[in-house]
Amino acid sequence: MSDKIRQSEDRSQPITALLARLKEGNKEAEAKLIPLVYNELHRLARHYMRGERTGHTLQTSALVNEAYLRLIGEHGIDWKNRAHFFGVCAQIMRRILVDHARTRDAKKRGGTAQKISLENAFVYSDEQSWQVVALHEALNKLAEWDARQCRIVELRFFTGLDVEETAEVLAISPTTVKREFQHAKAWLYGELSRSLGKEDS
Amino acid sequence: MTPERWVQIKDIFASVVELPPEARRAGIAGLCQGDAELEVEVERLLSQHDDMGGFLEGSSPASSKSTDEIFSPGNVLAGRYRILEPLGSGGMGEVYAAEDQDLGEPVAIKVIRPQTPFGPGLLDRLRREVQLARRVTHPNVCRVFDLGHHQQANQEFIFLTMELIRGETLSNRLKREGRIAPTEALLIAEQLCQGLEAAHRASILHRDFKCSNVMLIGSGDQVRAVVTDFGIARLIRPPDESQSLTTTHGMVAGTPAYMSPEQLLGEDLTAASDIYSLGLVLYEMVTGSRPFRDESSWTETLKRLTNVPPAPVKVAPELNQRWNSTILRCLARDPAKRFSSVREVAESLKRRRGASPRLPLRFVVLAGACAVVLVVVAGFLLRDRIWTPKLPAQKHIAVLPFTFVGTDPANQAAAYELSESLTGNLSRLQASESSLWVVPWQEVRNQKPGDEAHASSSLGVNLLLTGELQKNAGTLRLLMELKDSKSLKPLRSGTVAIPGSQIATLEDKLFEQASSMLQLHVPPETLHNLPVGATTEPGAYEFYEQGRGYLLRSSPAALDDLDRAIALLQKAIDKDANFALAYANLASAYARKFRQTNDVQWLNKAKPMCQRALSLNENLAPAHVALGRIQEATGDREGAIREFEKALQLDPTDDATMTALSRAYDSAGRFLQAEALLKDAVRRSGISVNYAYLGKFYWDHADYAQAESAFHNAIELAPDNPLSYYSLGGVYLAEGKYKEAEDILTRGIVIRPTAGAYANLALARQYQGHYDEAAAMFQKAIELRPDDHRNWLNLAVAYHLAGNRPKAVAAFQNALQLTQKIAARSPKDSGILGWQARYYAELGEKAKAEQVLASALTLSHNEPELLFNSAVVYELARERDRALAALRSALLAGYSFSEVQNAPEFDQLRQDKRYSRINGN
């Protein structure tokens, strides 16, 4: 047990340093962080999604938090650092979920876009794999128009960052986050309703 | 669209979206300046915004604002319920006080929000939950009456009628007052426990227990607490609480703020999940806040997954230790480490400090536990001993292990197996023959073959069936005798002789013969020429029978028997590659080998055998049992449960499967099901052994009062079975009733001396300060069972307490040697290595101790016993920091605090200031 702790302490050094640089706006730091975080997240996701049982649920933010605690530990890191870590995770989480969902029966459509909801973060379950794929596709479209809105949705949806934290990661004001998120949601809702409607007919 | 256009739309949308409808229209007209296309785009976005409800959000401002009541006073719902007044908005929708005009009684009506997405499945589930909830009548549970439909203005409303409780929710009260003082909180907590317990007894889980589901009527010492919305709330969730669409599918449940870790991870829920939520409610009630509450709400939930909550006493320093420890135990992340029942929560809250049973040393108790574990042999209820010179009307029979005339051990094993299979076949007749009671094989197997004299009262039977297998010139002959168990006078006898080539039919022939001797009618369908999954290959059957005999006899102390069983079963398969039963038994043998060696190669061998057996016959109960064992070994508890359930369905008479299933339920935290299964066995067949199983279950759950009464029943029903006596003795010890323990153990020893009885008796003396006598009795236990290292440990401790260090050292050395022997055979058994390390430490061999401990800890790091042993090793090595850390882990893993309190190894450590911190004081 003690070995594990030591290990994560050692590994956390570069990550903490990278996060600090990321906070200062260094984009290279993000590129270096992604492989480190990806491995951990992917391993955790596999761990939670393996097994024969169907109907797995996965609280995405729980996963990210666990990765965070494993890689960095719970001490001496302020919430801003954590927000940046989560910021790195958002895209990875999206990729992992979409990859996973696509291996499931993601074609099965049912219900309406209203059903895509979250309490602070998306709870993934195999039954909703189609939603992940649908949202992913809609987000790709949104990114063409408004990359920042896409990023806001990613941060809020895939890792459960709140408005303040999202603002910190993107270095914008919380008011802007709220306003942009509201617009993004309305737009995505229309997009998803139309794509789901098409599937139904 | 151009990027400029996108920004334009976005800006207009942002500036009008929060406005009321008229102002919006005016705003759009002004901002779009006649650009009709722009207006259309903005309007479309706005209407999407208004439609989207909780899309991508936890809460939807639009829907939670609609507080207008649907019904007004005077409205009559479904032609029966007249609305009196609105009571407010509950978790699922509007709540009204109403009058049931048919019965003239007041009721509460919960109207489910019309916008709740209702699938057909959901309504069915709701109906089922209402049916279940209706079964609970308890003053601390809000009664649910009915589910109704009401049609109004082309809209269908679904509503629930329930007991009208005029009070205030606990969450409101906390909002007003912050927290509730411990005296009143205790009254509330007790009532909550009683309410939850009543529901759990009816196999209903709440699944969404939280402060807003608790109604309080009155306050102070008159307070009454009522739990509402059992099992129902989770199905109907208002949009502002639906944390995911899984709720609308009915999959995920609960309010995240109160959800247990397993609930968050989407695992199966048990009573332990309600206990977790109860812990959070208690926490909030006495401290005014939930753990991690100061963080954002998702962090709060997540932290519960990964962190240990801060002790309540840190938030509310006036709380005493029992609140503190009770709440923390409810909040253990691992369900198995929480209380096993709500009642235990209440008892733990009420228990006064110091009044808790003081169990001395852990290992000492373990030996007691071990003695009880070994036990449970018993017999039958002699309801009416109608005795005639011929056959009794009530046939209470035990088939004693058959003997083999000759020295070939393989044939002895075969004889053993034949008596087992005959027992199984006869017990199948119990369903149609109410006069017949057959002692399960598991109980008989511990009888010595020659010891017929004791069988009558120790097994509680009036008939014995004995048999002798002979083999000469290729013919098998089995002589059977049916005897009066008291006089041992033969009442009937019979012989079955078959040529060796027809050995596969021997079981059936025996069955026919035995049932005719017993004057039992055998329904033709019960008789099958071949047991299911059997073979027609004569040689194969012989090997099988011998192999199975060895398998039945094998025990941890007799590993060679297991190896012989494996070799013989393999031979049976070599002879007949389609011999399903042989595959199933071989799989069981491999699984057992794995349990004894922890070497995964045996598990890998077991799996294909099991698959083969099932592919040959998927309804072969032993194959499902074997698969269950394999899954158990790989940690798949739910899988194991499924297999055992299947096996029990296929063969409901098999006692071994029943106990395996109850243990599997137990270790999966499904305590209520485990208990129900054992209680059901008692109900179906009130024989001594079933009471003993139940007693053992309660013992494991430290429910000593219930264990005591169960073992009492076991003794009454089979008064000469010594094992029930020392089980009961162990229970008395745990209860601190030393005199009673001594009495009952002495009685047991008079019937037959056993190591367990002496060990427990020694403990009773030791607890009362008679160390020399205790040592002498441990010696007797060791004489009877010299290969159990814990007996030596107990002896060492007794000598230590008596001040005889040299003898204590000698005893520790013996204990060490025994663990070395076991470890040589099972090098991956972390538990044994932990003991070994501890013995080294006790003997002052610090380096060896640390080395062995290190290898134990690489194998496992969360077994409470191992952690406790490692704490002893560290403390004896004067590594206080590590000892404290290990002790803390042991406590977190569920090790009993009172046992830590009493360990002499920690006499000094307990003086350490940091010690008070590790138990959250």
Interface residues (C-beta under 8 A of the other chain):
Chain A: M1 Y48 G55 H56 T57 L58 Q59 S61 A62 N65 E66 L69 E74 G111 A113 Q114 K115 I116 S117 L118 E119 N120 A121 F122 V123 S125 E127 Q128 Q131 W145 D146 V153 R156 F157 G160 D162 E165 R179 Q182 H183 K185 A186 W187 L188 Y189 G190 S193
Chain B: M1 P3 W6 K10 F13 A14 V17 R44 L45 L46 Q48 H49 D51 M52 G53 G54 F55 L56 E57 G58 P117 P239 E241 S242 Q243 S244 L245 T246 T248 H249 M251 V252 P256 L264 L265 G266 S296 S297 W298 T299 T301 L302 K303 L305 T306 N307 L857 H861 S889
